[in-house]
Amino acid sequence: MAPRWLRSLVALPLVLGVGLGPAPAAQALVPFVVLPPPQDLEAAGLGIAQAAARLLRLGQAEEAARLAALTVQLIPSDPRGWILLAEAQLRSKQPKLAAIALVQAKRLDPKNPGIWFAEGSLALHGNQPQRAIQLLEQGLKLDRKNAGAYFDLGNAQILLGKPKPALVAFEKAASLRPNFWESINNQALVLFELGKPLEAISRWHQVLRIKANAAEPSLALAAALNGLKPGSQVAIELANRALAAEPNYALETYQKEQLWGPRLRAAAQQLVHRKELKASLERALANASGNSDNQDDQ
């Protein structure tokens, strides 16, 4: 059923006397706009926000940002809409707009942990890991069960060269969200750099049981297996699949952007330059952009 304000708009021609003939000039009607009641605007805004959140979960950040922008127009006093807008803008690589949205959200609700988490993520993307840690830890004082915040915290610790605190953060994130494969993958990245390849391999196998076709853990696992048994058929097959799925992983610079440490990057280079992978590597290098727009969700 249409909302009351929409039904009133449909009935508007009857109110104005449309179809009854033109009104005399001396009695001309003054145009006016029927505004929907505030509660209807709020309901519409929340419905649009739910749709935006679904798009964000599906990885459609730009579409989510457009819907979230409509949400804050309809319910500008609700901080949740501004937080959603900031997250969507951040994921769609609009950090300046995200920062503006966060200022508005913080003005409305300074104690909301989601705002601190979003600011921390923004600082992390701006290559300010120390500030990111401060913001994320402030948010975690208010909400200890946010897996995404622990994941960002781990990434910030890696950037500061602190692998052990990073591992603790990634493990906490995965304990809160068991199928959080990106966090399990990053545990493996840390373990490999700590000289624990067998533990890292176990984690990458776990990731591929959750997301079988993920390019990053496939190539990382292939590199680790090749280190144990050079020329392993399993390693070659995994590498072929990974390079076809995401050509950018052929680039060492791209691997570094994804927080691969020097040990894993060296192992990957040894693998991809094997003769069995010559054709795959050439195709990947031809198709690689080196642009982080094509990266996995991490």
Summary of the structure (lengths in Angstrom):
residues: 298
radius of gyration: 25.7
end to end distance: 42.1
largest distance: 95.0
contacts: 972
relative contact order: 0.06
helix: 74%
strand: 0%
